[in-house]
Amino acid sequence: MTSLRKLGSSDLEVFPLALGGNVFGWTADQEQSFAVLDAYTAAGGNFVDSADSYSAWVEGNQGGESETIIGKWIKARGNRSDVVIATKVSQHPDYQGLSAANIKAAADASLRRLGTDHIDLYYTHFDQPEVPVEEIIGALDELVRAGKVRHIAASNISAERLQESLDFSDREGLARYVALQPHYNLVSRDTYEGGLENVAERSGLAAVPYYALASGFLTGKYRPGTTVDSARAQGAARHLETERGQRVLTALDEVARAHDAEVATVALAWLAAQPTVTAPIASARTVEQLPALLGVAELRLTEEELGKLTRASA
């Protein structure tokens, strides 16, 4: 049985891979989404990541499709208490921004779609520097005190604003961020390492990185001369054009062979082994894509292998 990891200073314990819900209602319909969620939880997974805006970018969608599917699945399975649900505020077409009024209205809308009375982990999706941290933290604290949110977190925020938010929470005795969702992977390290990572480490925050597989590039399926049928193919394939991307693929191939593991599993294992990282996020459109992701829970890389990947990605 895979041991769960404590999420920062919270009382939440999570599987070392968060299942990304961005594909639910986008490239995975309800039936496919249910199958993926079933297989993930059957393997011991308990950490599902969504956002109120998923997937508003799809023609004909309103935003909230992912939360709606997750809510229907929880109701059908009767397993709400077994699953840690994370969602986010600020990007839904009808609930833009981080004003206090919007945060509270958006949370209520998310709760309705999820069919639950509480959100386990509620992120500010994209920071709005023009909104004072006092207003944002104050609104989030109200949600926690009302029992609608258990813990709060931040994504897409500067190190300075993150520190300012934490300081305000500490000074006023209000709800405090317990986690951070940064863009972080083997081909995008400067988006987290440095200032943000330092704040997270100093403040005991759990990092839950998104784009953990660089839109699929770190699965190894993108190679020179290949064409991949994916909605995210263009974003992933651009890494092939860089020296670093090619170095990383070579190193991943070598480590994967040594463990008889999938390239994606190795890429996630490197991320999961980094200081402050609790659970990388990765999404699966089909059940067949899940084993390579779930393998991160069991794969332990040696210090030499971690060093090889770190050097290749420099």
ChimeraX commands (.cxc) that place a marker at each C-alpha (Angstrom):
marker #1 position 0.00,0.00,0.00 radius 0.5
marker #1 position 1.47,3.35,-1.04 radius 0.5
marker #1 position 2.02,5.64,1.92 radius 0.5
marker #1 position 0.25,8.98,1.76 radius 0.5
marker #1 position 2.14,12.24,2.16 radius 0.5
marker #1 position 1.23,15.02,4.56 radius 0.5
marker #1 position 0.27,18.18,2.68 radius 0.5
marker #1 position 2.36,20.94,4.23 radius 0.5
marker #1 position 1.12,22.03,7.65 radius 0.5
marker #1 position -2.44,20.83,6.95 radius 0.5
marker #1 position -4.17,17.74,8.28 radius 0.5
marker #1 position -4.60,16.44,4.73 radius 0.5
marker #1 position -2.77,13.30,3.65 radius 0.5
marker #1 position -2.50,12.78,-0.08 radius 0.5
marker #1 position -1.32,10.24,-2.64 radius 0.5
marker #1 position 2.05,11.22,-4.20 radius 0.5
marker #1 position 0.35,11.89,-7.55 radius 0.5
marker #1 position -2.50,14.38,-7.87 radius 0.5
marker #1 position -4.89,13.51,-10.69 radius 0.5
marker #1 position -5.39,16.51,-12.95 radius 0.5
marker #1 position -9.03,17.24,-13.75 radius 0.5
marker #1 position -8.33,19.65,-16.60 radius 0.5
marker #1 position -9.18,16.97,-19.20 radius 0.5
marker #1 position -12.60,16.15,-17.70 radius 0.5
marker #1 position -15.20,17.68,-20.00 radius 0.5
marker #1 position -12.50,18.51,-22.55 radius 0.5
marker #1 position -10.63,15.56,-24.08 radius 0.5
marker #1 position -12.35,13.06,-21.75 radius 0.5
marker #1 position -16.15,12.87,-21.71 radius 0.5
marker #1 position -18.08,11.90,-18.59 radius 0.5
marker #1 position -17.82,8.15,-19.17 radius 0.5
marker #1 position -14.06,8.31,-19.78 radius 0.5
marker #1 position -13.59,10.62,-16.81 radius 0.5
marker #1 position -15.47,8.26,-14.49 radius 0.5
marker #1 position -13.31,5.35,-15.70 radius 0.5
marker #1 position -10.09,7.30,-15.05 radius 0.5
marker #1 position -11.27,8.43,-11.60 radius 0.5
marker #1 position -12.29,4.86,-10.73 radius 0.5
marker #1 position -8.92,3.43,-11.80 radius 0.5
marker #1 position -6.98,6.16,-9.98 radius 0.5
marker #1 position -8.79,5.61,-6.69 radius 0.5
marker #1 position -8.66,1.82,-7.07 radius 0.5
marker #1 position -4.86,2.18,-7.16 radius 0.5
marker #1 position -4.90,4.12,-3.89 radius 0.5
marker #1 position -5.14,7.64,-5.32 radius 0.5
marker #1 position -7.11,10.20,-3.32 radius 0.5
marker #1 position -6.07,13.68,-4.57 radius 0.5
marker #1 position -8.07,15.23,-7.43 radius 0.5
marker #1 position -7.18,18.67,-8.79 radius 0.5
marker #1 position -9.62,20.90,-10.65 radius 0.5
marker #1 position -10.51,24.57,-11.19 radius 0.5
marker #1 position -13.78,26.43,-11.69 radius 0.5
marker #1 position -12.62,27.50,-15.17 radius 0.5
marker #1 position -11.98,23.97,-16.50 radius 0.5
marker #1 position -12.78,23.77,-19.41 radius 0.5
marker #1 position -14.15,27.15,-20.48 radius 0.5
marker #1 position -11.69,27.29,-23.40 radius 0.5
marker #1 position -13.59,24.57,-25.27 radius 0.5
marker #1 position -16.19,25.81,-27.74 radius 0.5
marker #1 position -19.66,25.31,-26.29 radius 0.5
marker #1 position -18.42,25.00,-22.69 radius 0.5
marker #1 position -19.26,27.45,-19.93 radius 0.5
marker #1 position -16.52,26.62,-17.42 radius 0.5
marker #1 position -17.10,24.30,-14.48 radius 0.5
marker #1 position -17.43,21.16,-16.59 radius 0.5
marker #1 position -14.61,19.42,-14.72 radius 0.5
marker #1 position -16.10,20.17,-11.29 radius 0.5
marker #1 position -19.53,19.01,-12.49 radius 0.5
marker #1 position -18.14,15.65,-13.65 radius 0.5
marker #1 position -16.20,15.19,-10.41 radius 0.5
marker #1 position -19.35,16.03,-8.44 radius 0.5
marker #1 position -21.43,13.49,-10.35 radius 0.5
marker #1 position -18.74,10.86,-9.85 radius 0.5
marker #1 position -18.57,11.47,-6.07 radius 0.5
marker #1 position -22.34,11.22,-5.84 radius 0.5
marker #1 position -22.43,8.02,-7.89 radius 0.5
marker #1 position -19.63,6.39,-5.86 radius 0.5
marker #1 position -20.58,7.75,-2.43 radius 0.5
marker #1 position -16.91,8.34,-1.64 radius 0.5
marker #1 position -16.69,12.03,-0.75 radius 0.5
marker #1 position -14.88,11.42,2.54 radius 0.5
marker #1 position -12.21,9.32,0.80 radius 0.5
marker #1 position -11.17,11.97,-1.74 radius 0.5
marker #1 position -9.21,15.21,-1.27 radius 0.5
marker #1 position -10.70,17.70,-3.73 radius 0.5
marker #1 position -8.72,20.75,-4.79 radius 0.5
marker #1 position -10.19,23.50,-6.95 radius 0.5
marker #1 position -9.38,27.10,-7.82 radius 0.5
marker #1 position -10.86,30.58,-8.12 radius 0.5
marker #1 position -10.29,33.61,-10.40 radius 0.5
marker #1 position -10.62,32.40,-13.99 radius 0.5
marker #1 position -14.24,31.27,-14.47 radius 0.5
marker #1 position -15.85,33.47,-17.15 radius 0.5
marker #1 position -18.61,34.47,-14.71 radius 0.5
marker #1 position -16.34,34.75,-11.65 radius 0.5
marker #1 position -13.24,36.63,-12.70 radius 0.5
marker #1 position -10.66,37.89,-10.26 radius 0.5
marker #1 position -9.91,37.82,-6.56 radius 0.5
marker #1 position -12.15,40.44,-5.02 radius 0.5
marker #1 position -13.65,39.29,-1.72 radius 0.5
marker #1 position -17.15,39.19,-3.21 radius 0.5
marker #1 position -16.01,37.16,-6.20 radius 0.5
marker #1 position -14.03,34.64,-4.13 radius 0.5
marker #1 position -17.08,33.92,-1.98 radius 0.5
marker #1 position -19.53,33.74,-4.91 radius 0.5
marker #1 position -17.19,31.52,-6.92 radius 0.5
marker #1 position -16.71,29.16,-3.97 radius 0.5
marker #1 position -20.47,28.74,-3.62 radius 0.5
marker #1 position -20.73,28.00,-7.35 radius 0.5
marker #1 position -17.93,25.42,-7.11 radius 0.5
marker #1 position -19.62,23.76,-4.13 radius 0.5
marker #1 position -22.87,23.48,-6.11 radius 0.5
marker #1 position -21.13,21.91,-9.10 radius 0.5
marker #1 position -19.15,19.51,-6.88 radius 0.5
marker #1 position -22.29,18.61,-4.95 radius 0.5
marker #1 position -20.48,18.90,-1.62 radius 0.5
marker #1 position -20.53,21.16,1.43 radius 0.5
marker #1 position -16.77,21.71,1.56 radius 0.5
marker #1 position -13.68,22.06,-0.63 radius 0.5
marker #1 position -10.59,20.42,0.85 radius 0.5
marker #1 position -8.02,22.70,-0.79 radius 0.5
marker #1 position -8.99,26.02,-2.39 radius 0.5
marker #1 position -6.41,27.81,-4.55 radius 0.5
marker #1 position -6.23,31.33,-5.85 radius 0.5
marker #1 position -5.68,30.35,-9.49 radius 0.5
marker #1 position -3.89,33.47,-10.75 radius 0.5
marker #1 position -2.86,36.24,-8.41 radius 0.5
marker #1 position -4.20,39.75,-8.96 radius 0.5
marker #1 position -1.49,42.09,-7.68 radius 0.5
marker #1 position -3.89,45.03,-7.71 radius 0.5
marker #1 position -6.07,43.36,-5.06 radius 0.5
marker #1 position -4.58,43.76,-1.56 radius 0.5
marker #1 position -3.55,40.51,0.11 radius 0.5
marker #1 position -5.64,41.65,3.09 radius 0.5
marker #1 position -8.80,41.40,0.96 radius 0.5
marker #1 position -7.91,38.02,-0.54 radius 0.5
marker #1 position -6.84,36.35,2.70 radius 0.5
marker #1 position -9.77,37.92,4.55 radius 0.5
marker #1 position -12.27,36.39,2.12 radius 0.5
marker #1 position -10.55,32.99,2.17 radius 0.5
marker #1 position -10.48,33.06,5.97 radius 0.5
marker #1 position -14.25,33.66,6.01 radius 0.5
marker #1 position -14.74,30.56,3.84 radius 0.5
marker #1 position -12.61,28.49,6.21 radius 0.5
marker #1 position -14.47,29.77,9.28 radius 0.5
marker #1 position -17.78,28.99,7.56 radius 0.5
marker #1 position -16.64,25.39,6.98 radius 0.5
marker #1 position -16.88,25.74,3.20 radius 0.5
marker #1 position -13.12,25.36,2.72 radius 0.5
marker #1 position -10.74,23.26,4.82 radius 0.5
marker #1 position -7.41,24.69,3.65 radius 0.5
marker #1 position -6.23,27.43,1.30 radius 0.5
marker #1 position -3.43,27.56,-1.25 radius 0.5
marker #1 position -2.01,29.70,-4.04 radius 0.5
marker #1 position -1.01,29.17,-7.67 radius 0.5
marker #1 position 0.67,31.47,-10.19 radius 0.5
marker #1 position 1.89,34.01,-7.64 radius 0.5
marker #1 position 5.19,35.86,-7.16 radius 0.5
marker #1 position 7.48,35.03,-4.27 radius 0.5
marker #1 position 6.96,38.55,-2.91 radius 0.5
marker #1 position 3.16,38.37,-2.92 radius 0.5
marker #1 position 3.25,34.87,-1.46 radius 0.5
marker #1 position 5.45,36.01,1.41 radius 0.5
marker #1 position 3.27,39.09,1.95 radius 0.5
marker #1 position 0.17,36.87,2.16 radius 0.5
marker #1 position 1.79,34.50,4.65 radius 0.5
marker #1 position 3.00,37.38,6.79 radius 0.5
marker #1 position -0.49,38.90,6.88 radius 0.5
marker #1 position -2.06,35.57,7.87 radius 0.5
marker #1 position 0.48,35.12,10.65 radius 0.5
marker #1 position 0.12,38.66,11.92 radius 0.5
marker #1 position -3.68,38.61,11.99 radius 0.5
marker #1 position -4.16,34.97,12.98 radius 0.5
marker #1 position -6.12,34.20,9.79 radius 0.5
marker #1 position -6.19,31.16,7.51 radius 0.5
marker #1 position -2.75,30.58,6.01 radius 0.5
marker #1 position -1.71,29.05,2.71 radius 0.5
marker #1 position -0.58,25.44,3.16 radius 0.5
marker #1 position 0.31,24.67,-0.43 radius 0.5
marker #1 position 1.60,26.23,-3.63 radius 0.5
marker #1 position 0.87,25.07,-7.17 radius 0.5
marker #1 position 3.78,26.18,-9.37 radius 0.5
marker #1 position 4.67,25.48,-12.99 radius 0.5
marker #1 position 7.58,23.08,-12.50 radius 0.5
marker #1 position 9.13,20.19,-14.39 radius 0.5
marker #1 position 12.45,18.98,-15.83 radius 0.5
marker #1 position 12.32,21.46,-18.72 radius 0.5
marker #1 position 10.90,24.34,-16.68 radius 0.5
marker #1 position 12.85,24.73,-13.46 radius 0.5
marker #1 position 13.28,28.49,-13.22 radius 0.5
marker #1 position 9.49,28.86,-12.92 radius 0.5
marker #1 position 9.81,27.54,-9.36 radius 0.5
marker #1 position 13.39,27.11,-8.19 radius 0.5
marker #1 position 14.78,30.19,-6.49 radius 0.5
marker #1 position 12.48,32.73,-4.87 radius 0.5
marker #1 position 9.22,30.73,-4.83 radius 0.5
marker #1 position 10.88,27.53,-3.67 radius 0.5
marker #1 position 12.70,29.43,-0.93 radius 0.5
marker #1 position 9.43,30.86,0.42 radius 0.5
marker #1 position 7.78,27.43,0.27 radius 0.5
marker #1 position 10.67,25.76,2.09 radius 0.5
marker #1 position 10.95,28.47,4.74 radius 0.5
marker #1 position 7.20,28.52,5.35 radius 0.5
marker #1 position 6.50,24.79,5.28 radius 0.5
marker #1 position 4.33,24.91,2.16 radius 0.5
marker #1 position 3.70,21.82,0.06 radius 0.5
marker #1 position 4.46,22.25,-3.64 radius 0.5
marker #1 position 1.98,20.56,-5.98 radius 0.5
marker #1 position 3.47,21.25,-9.43 radius 0.5
marker #1 position 1.36,21.58,-12.57 radius 0.5
marker #1 position 2.63,20.89,-16.11 radius 0.5
marker #1 position 4.59,18.13,-14.35 radius 0.5
marker #1 position 5.04,16.37,-17.72 radius 0.5
marker #1 position 5.44,19.56,-19.80 radius 0.5
marker #1 position 2.15,19.08,-21.68 radius 0.5
marker #1 position 3.18,15.51,-22.48 radius 0.5
marker #1 position 6.75,16.14,-23.66 radius 0.5
marker #1 position 8.17,14.30,-20.65 radius 0.5
marker #1 position 6.19,11.15,-21.47 radius 0.5
marker #1 position 8.77,10.49,-24.18 radius 0.5
marker #1 position 6.21,10.15,-26.94 radius 0.5
marker #1 position 7.46,13.28,-28.71 radius 0.5
marker #1 position 10.51,12.39,-30.78 radius 0.5
marker #1 position 12.11,13.86,-33.91 radius 0.5
marker #1 position 10.01,12.92,-36.92 radius 0.5
marker #1 position 6.98,11.77,-34.94 radius 0.5
marker #1 position 3.46,13.18,-35.00 radius 0.5
marker #1 position 1.33,12.91,-31.89 radius 0.5
marker #1 position -2.47,13.22,-31.94 radius 0.5
marker #1 position -3.02,15.40,-28.89 radius 0.5
marker #1 position -4.73,18.70,-28.12 radius 0.5
marker #1 position -1.48,19.76,-26.46 radius 0.5
marker #1 position 0.96,18.49,-29.11 radius 0.5
marker #1 position 2.17,21.91,-30.23 radius 0.5
marker #1 position 3.13,23.00,-26.72 radius 0.5
marker #1 position 4.94,19.77,-26.00 radius 0.5
marker #1 position 6.79,19.41,-29.30 radius 0.5
marker #1 position 8.55,22.80,-28.99 radius 0.5
marker #1 position 10.85,21.29,-26.34 radius 0.5
marker #1 position 12.28,19.01,-29.04 radius 0.5
marker #1 position 13.82,22.08,-30.66 radius 0.5
marker #1 position 15.97,22.88,-27.61 radius 0.5
marker #1 position 19.28,21.34,-26.59 radius 0.5
marker #1 position 18.00,20.98,-23.04 radius 0.5
marker #1 position 14.90,19.11,-24.21 radius 0.5
marker #1 position 17.04,16.61,-26.09 radius 0.5
marker #1 position 19.48,16.20,-23.17 radius 0.5
marker #1 position 16.59,15.57,-20.80 radius 0.5
marker #1 position 15.04,12.93,-23.10 radius 0.5
marker #1 position 18.38,11.12,-23.37 radius 0.5
marker #1 position 18.83,11.07,-19.59 radius 0.5
marker #1 position 15.24,9.98,-19.03 radius 0.5
marker #1 position 15.65,7.13,-21.50 radius 0.5
marker #1 position 18.78,5.89,-19.70 radius 0.5
marker #1 position 17.18,5.97,-16.24 radius 0.5
marker #1 position 13.94,4.45,-17.52 radius 0.5
marker #1 position 15.84,1.52,-19.04 radius 0.5
marker #1 position 17.68,0.91,-15.76 radius 0.5
marker #1 position 14.37,0.57,-13.92 radius 0.5
marker #1 position 12.33,-0.97,-16.75 radius 0.5
marker #1 position 10.02,1.99,-16.19 radius 0.5
marker #1 position 8.12,4.42,-18.39 radius 0.5
marker #1 position 9.80,7.73,-19.24 radius 0.5
marker #1 position 6.85,9.60,-17.70 radius 0.5
marker #1 position 7.25,7.70,-14.42 radius 0.5
marker #1 position 10.91,8.72,-14.20 radius 0.5
marker #1 position 10.13,12.38,-14.95 radius 0.5
marker #1 position 7.50,12.41,-12.20 radius 0.5
marker #1 position 9.81,10.58,-9.79 radius 0.5
marker #1 position 12.48,13.26,-10.25 radius 0.5
marker #1 position 9.89,15.93,-9.49 radius 0.5
marker #1 position 8.48,14.07,-6.48 radius 0.5
marker #1 position 11.99,13.81,-5.04 radius 0.5
marker #1 position 12.62,17.58,-5.11 radius 0.5
marker #1 position 12.60,19.55,-1.85 radius 0.5
marker #1 position 9.11,20.82,-0.89 radius 0.5
marker #1 position 7.30,18.77,-3.60 radius 0.5
marker #1 position 4.50,16.66,-2.13 radius 0.5
marker #1 position 2.61,15.49,-5.23 radius 0.5
marker #1 position 3.07,16.37,-8.90 radius 0.5
marker #1 position -0.14,16.82,-10.90 radius 0.5
marker #1 position -0.67,14.81,-14.08 radius 0.5
marker #1 position -3.81,14.11,-16.05 radius 0.5
marker #1 position -4.95,11.04,-17.96 radius 0.5
marker #1 position -7.47,11.11,-20.76 radius 0.5
marker #1 position -7.79,7.30,-20.75 radius 0.5
marker #1 position -7.31,4.51,-18.23 radius 0.5
marker #1 position -4.44,3.21,-20.37 radius 0.5
marker #1 position -2.44,6.37,-19.64 radius 0.5
marker #1 position -2.70,5.94,-15.86 radius 0.5
marker #1 position -0.12,3.22,-15.01 radius 0.5
marker #1 position 2.83,5.38,-16.13 radius 0.5
marker #1 position 1.59,8.16,-13.84 radius 0.5
marker #1 position 0.74,5.95,-10.86 radius 0.5
marker #1 position 4.20,4.37,-11.03 radius 0.5
marker #1 position 5.65,7.47,-9.34 radius 0.5
marker #1 position 4.28,6.17,-6.04 radius 0.5
marker #1 position 6.67,3.20,-6.13 radius 0.5
marker #1 position 9.70,4.34,-8.15 radius 0.5
marker #1 position 12.69,5.50,-6.10 radius 0.5
marker #1 position 15.59,6.98,-8.05 radius 0.5
marker #1 position 19.16,6.81,-6.75 radius 0.5
marker #1 position 21.07,9.98,-5.88 radius 0.5
marker #1 position 23.21,9.34,-8.97 radius 0.5
marker #1 position 20.12,9.12,-11.21 radius 0.5
marker #1 position 18.57,12.22,-9.69 radius 0.5
marker #1 position 21.86,14.05,-10.26 radius 0.5
marker #1 position 22.03,12.91,-13.88 radius 0.5
marker #1 position 18.54,14.27,-14.57 radius 0.5
marker #1 position 19.24,17.50,-12.71 radius 0.5
marker #1 position 22.42,18.10,-14.73 radius 0.5
marker #1 position 20.69,17.29,-18.02 radius 0.5
marker #1 position 17.93,19.77,-17.25 radius 0.5
marker #1 position 20.25,22.62,-16.25 radius 0.5
marker link #1:1,2 radius 0.2
marker link #1:2,3 radius 0.2
marker link #1:3,4 radius 0.2
marker link #1:4,5 radius 0.2
marker link #1:5,6 radius 0.2
marker link #1:6,7 radius 0.2
marker link #1:7,8 radius 0.2
marker link #1:8,9 radius 0.2
marker link #1:9,10 radius 0.2
marker link #1:10,11 radius 0.2
marker link #1:11,12 radius 0.2
marker link #1:12,13 radius 0.2
marker link #1:13,14 radius 0.2
marker link #1:14,15 radius 0.2
marker link #1:15,16 radius 0.2
marker link #1:16,17 radius 0.2
marker link #1:17,18 radius 0.2
marker link #1:18,19 radius 0.2
marker link #1:19,20 radius 0.2
marker link #1:20,21 radius 0.2
marker link #1:21,22 radius 0.2
marker link #1:22,23 radius 0.2
marker link #1:23,24 radius 0.2
marker link #1:24,25 radius 0.2
marker link #1:25,26 radius 0.2
marker link #1:26,27 radius 0.2
marker link #1:27,28 radius 0.2
marker link #1:28,29 radius 0.2
marker link #1:29,30 radius 0.2
marker link #1:30,31 radius 0.2
marker link #1:31,32 radius 0.2
marker link #1:32,33 radius 0.2
marker link #1:33,34 radius 0.2
marker link #1:34,35 radius 0.2
marker link #1:35,36 radius 0.2
marker link #1:36,37 radius 0.2
marker link #1:37,38 radius 0.2
marker link #1:38,39 radius 0.2
marker link #1:39,40 radius 0.2
marker link #1:40,41 radius 0.2
marker link #1:41,42 radius 0.2
marker link #1:42,43 radius 0.2
marker link #1:43,44 radius 0.2
marker link #1:44,45 radius 0.2
marker link #1:45,46 radius 0.2
marker link #1:46,47 radius 0.2
marker link #1:47,48 radius 0.2
marker link #1:48,49 radius 0.2
marker link #1:49,50 radius 0.2
marker link #1:50,51 radius 0.2
marker link #1:51,52 radius 0.2
marker link #1:52,53 radius 0.2
marker link #1:53,54 radius 0.2
marker link #1:54,55 radius 0.2
marker link #1:55,56 radius 0.2
marker link #1:56,57 radius 0.2
marker link #1:57,58 radius 0.2
marker link #1:58,59 radius 0.2
marker link #1:59,60 radius 0.2
marker link #1:60,61 radius 0.2
marker link #1:61,62 radius 0.2
marker link #1:62,63 radius 0.2
marker link #1:63,64 radius 0.2
marker link #1:64,65 radius 0.2
marker link #1:65,66 radius 0.2
marker link #1:66,67 radius 0.2
marker link #1:67,68 radius 0.2
marker link #1:68,69 radius 0.2
marker link #1:69,70 radius 0.2
marker link #1:70,71 radius 0.2
marker link #1:71,72 radius 0.2
marker link #1:72,73 radius 0.2
marker link #1:73,74 radius 0.2
marker link #1:74,75 radius 0.2
marker link #1:75,76 radius 0.2
marker link #1:76,77 radius 0.2
marker link #1:77,78 radius 0.2
marker link #1:78,79 radius 0.2
marker link #1:79,80 radius 0.2
marker link #1:80,81 radius 0.2
marker link #1:81,82 radius 0.2
marker link #1:82,83 radius 0.2
marker link #1:83,84 radius 0.2
marker link #1:84,85 radius 0.2
marker link #1:85,86 radius 0.2
marker link #1:86,87 radius 0.2
marker link #1:87,88 radius 0.2
marker link #1:88,89 radius 0.2
marker link #1:89,90 radius 0.2
marker link #1:90,91 radius 0.2
marker link #1:91,92 radius 0.2
marker link #1:92,93 radius 0.2
marker link #1:93,94 radius 0.2
marker link #1:94,95 radius 0.2
marker link #1:95,96 radius 0.2
marker link #1:96,97 radius 0.2
marker link #1:97,98 radius 0.2
marker link #1:98,99 radius 0.2
marker link #1:99,100 radius 0.2
marker link #1:100,101 radius 0.2
marker link #1:101,102 radius 0.2
marker link #1:102,103 radius 0.2
marker link #1:103,104 radius 0.2
marker link #1:104,105 radius 0.2
marker link #1:105,106 radius 0.2
marker link #1:106,107 radius 0.2
marker link #1:107,108 radius 0.2
marker link #1:108,109 radius 0.2
marker link #1:109,110 radius 0.2
marker link #1:110,111 radius 0.2
marker link #1:111,112 radius 0.2
marker link #1:112,113 radius 0.2
marker link #1:113,114 radius 0.2
marker link #1:114,115 radius 0.2
marker link #1:115,116 radius 0.2
marker link #1:116,117 radius 0.2
marker link #1:117,118 radius 0.2
marker link #1:118,119 radius 0.2
marker link #1:119,120 radius 0.2
marker link #1:120,121 radius 0.2
marker link #1:121,122 radius 0.2
marker link #1:122,123 radius 0.2
marker link #1:123,124 radius 0.2
marker link #1:124,125 radius 0.2
marker link #1:125,126 radius 0.2
marker link #1:126,127 radius 0.2
marker link #1:127,128 radius 0.2
marker link #1:128,129 radius 0.2
marker link #1:129,130 radius 0.2
marker link #1:130,131 radius 0.2
marker link #1:131,132 radius 0.2
marker link #1:132,133 radius 0.2
marker link #1:133,134 radius 0.2
marker link #1:134,135 radius 0.2
marker link #1:135,136 radius 0.2
marker link #1:136,137 radius 0.2
marker link #1:137,138 radius 0.2
marker link #1:138,139 radius 0.2
marker link #1:139,140 radius 0.2
marker link #1:140,141 radius 0.2
marker link #1:141,142 radius 0.2
marker link #1:142,143 radius 0.2
marker link #1:143,144 radius 0.2
marker link #1:144,145 radius 0.2
marker link #1:145,146 radius 0.2
marker link #1:146,147 radius 0.2
marker link #1:147,148 radius 0.2
marker link #1:148,149 radius 0.2
marker link #1:149,150 radius 0.2
marker link #1:150,151 radius 0.2
marker link #1:151,152 radius 0.2
marker link #1:152,153 radius 0.2
marker link #1:153,154 radius 0.2
marker link #1:154,155 radius 0.2
marker link #1:155,156 radius 0.2
marker link #1:156,157 radius 0.2
marker link #1:157,158 radius 0.2
marker link #1:158,159 radius 0.2
marker link #1:159,160 radius 0.2
marker link #1:160,161 radius 0.2
marker link #1:161,162 radius 0.2
marker link #1:162,163 radius 0.2
marker link #1:163,164 radius 0.2
marker link #1:164,165 radius 0.2
marker link #1:165,166 radius 0.2
marker link #1:166,167 radius 0.2
marker link #1:167,168 radius 0.2
marker link #1:168,169 radius 0.2
marker link #1:169,170 radius 0.2
marker link #1:170,171 radius 0.2
marker link #1:171,172 radius 0.2
marker link #1:172,173 radius 0.2
marker link #1:173,174 radius 0.2
marker link #1:174,175 radius 0.2
marker link #1:175,176 radius 0.2
marker link #1:176,177 radius 0.2
marker link #1:177,178 radius 0.2
marker link #1:178,179 radius 0.2
marker link #1:179,180 radius 0.2
marker link #1:180,181 radius 0.2
marker link #1:181,182 radius 0.2
marker link #1:182,183 radius 0.2
marker link #1:183,184 radius 0.2
marker link #1:184,185 radius 0.2
marker link #1:185,186 radius 0.2
marker link #1:186,187 radius 0.2
marker link #1:187,188 radius 0.2
marker link #1:188,189 radius 0.2
marker link #1:189,190 radius 0.2
marker link #1:190,191 radius 0.2
marker link #1:191,192 radius 0.2
marker link #1:192,193 radius 0.2
marker link #1:193,194 radius 0.2
marker link #1:194,195 radius 0.2
marker link #1:195,196 radius 0.2
marker link #1:196,197 radius 0.2
marker link #1:197,198 radius 0.2
marker link #1:198,199 radius 0.2
marker link #1:199,200 radius 0.2
marker link #1:200,201 radius 0.2
marker link #1:201,202 radius 0.2
marker link #1:202,203 radius 0.2
marker link #1:203,204 radius 0.2
marker link #1:204,205 radius 0.2
marker link #1:205,206 radius 0.2
marker link #1:206,207 radius 0.2
marker link #1:207,208 radius 0.2
marker link #1:208,209 radius 0.2
marker link #1:209,210 radius 0.2
marker link #1:210,211 radius 0.2
marker link #1:211,212 radius 0.2
marker link #1:212,213 radius 0.2
marker link #1:213,214 radius 0.2
marker link #1:214,215 radius 0.2
marker link #1:215,216 radius 0.2
marker link #1:216,217 radius 0.2
marker link #1:217,218 radius 0.2
marker link #1:218,219 radius 0.2
marker link #1:219,220 radius 0.2
marker link #1:220,221 radius 0.2
marker link #1:221,222 radius 0.2
marker link #1:222,223 radius 0.2
marker link #1:223,224 radius 0.2
marker link #1:224,225 radius 0.2
marker link #1:225,226 radius 0.2
marker link #1:226,227 radius 0.2
marker link #1:227,228 radius 0.2
marker link #1:228,229 radius 0.2
marker link #1:229,230 radius 0.2
marker link #1:230,231 radius 0.2
marker link #1:231,232 radius 0.2
marker link #1:232,233 radius 0.2
marker link #1:233,234 radius 0.2
marker link #1:234,235 radius 0.2
marker link #1:235,236 radius 0.2
marker link #1:236,237 radius 0.2
marker link #1:237,238 radius 0.2
marker link #1:238,239 radius 0.2
marker link #1:239,240 radius 0.2
marker link #1:240,241 radius 0.2
marker link #1:241,242 radius 0.2
marker link #1:242,243 radius 0.2
marker link #1:243,244 radius 0.2
marker link #1:244,245 radius 0.2
marker link #1:245,246 radius 0.2
marker link #1:246,247 radius 0.2
marker link #1:247,248 radius 0.2
marker link #1:248,249 radius 0.2
marker link #1:249,250 radius 0.2
marker link #1:250,251 radius 0.2
marker link #1:251,252 radius 0.2
marker link #1:252,253 radius 0.2
marker link #1:253,254 radius 0.2
marker link #1:254,255 radius 0.2
marker link #1:255,256 radius 0.2
marker link #1:256,257 radius 0.2
marker link #1:257,258 radius 0.2
marker link #1:258,259 radius 0.2
marker link #1:259,260 radius 0.2
marker link #1:260,261 radius 0.2
marker link #1:261,262 radius 0.2
marker link #1:262,263 radius 0.2
marker link #1:263,264 radius 0.2
marker link #1:264,265 radius 0.2
marker link #1:265,266 radius 0.2
marker link #1:266,267 radius 0.2
marker link #1:267,268 radius 0.2
marker link #1:268,269 radius 0.2
marker link #1:269,270 radius 0.2
marker link #1:270,271 radius 0.2
marker link #1:271,272 radius 0.2
marker link #1:272,273 radius 0.2
marker link #1:273,274 radius 0.2
marker link #1:274,275 radius 0.2
marker link #1:275,276 radius 0.2
marker link #1:276,277 radius 0.2
marker link #1:277,278 radius 0.2
marker link #1:278,279 radius 0.2
marker link #1:279,280 radius 0.2
marker link #1:280,281 radius 0.2
marker link #1:281,282 radius 0.2
marker link #1:282,283 radius 0.2
marker link #1:283,284 radius 0.2
marker link #1:284,285 radius 0.2
marker link #1:285,286 radius 0.2
marker link #1:286,287 radius 0.2
marker link #1:287,288 radius 0.2
marker link #1:288,289 radius 0.2
marker link #1:289,290 radius 0.2
marker link #1:290,291 radius 0.2
marker link #1:291,292 radius 0.2
marker link #1:292,293 radius 0.2
marker link #1:293,294 radius 0.2
marker link #1:294,295 radius 0.2
marker link #1:295,296 radius 0.2
marker link #1:296,297 radius 0.2
marker link #1:297,298 radius 0.2
marker link #1:298,299 radius 0.2
marker link #1:299,300 radius 0.2
marker link #1:300,301 radius 0.2
marker link #1:301,302 radius 0.2
marker link #1:302,303 radius 0.2
marker link #1:303,304 radius 0.2
marker link #1:304,305 radius 0.2
marker link #1:305,306 radius 0.2
marker link #1:306,307 radius 0.2
marker link #1:307,308 radius 0.2
marker link #1:308,309 radius 0.2
marker link #1:309,310 radius 0.2
marker link #1:310,311 radius 0.2
marker link #1:311,312 radius 0.2
marker link #1:312,313 radius 0.2
marker link #1:313,314 radius 0.2
view
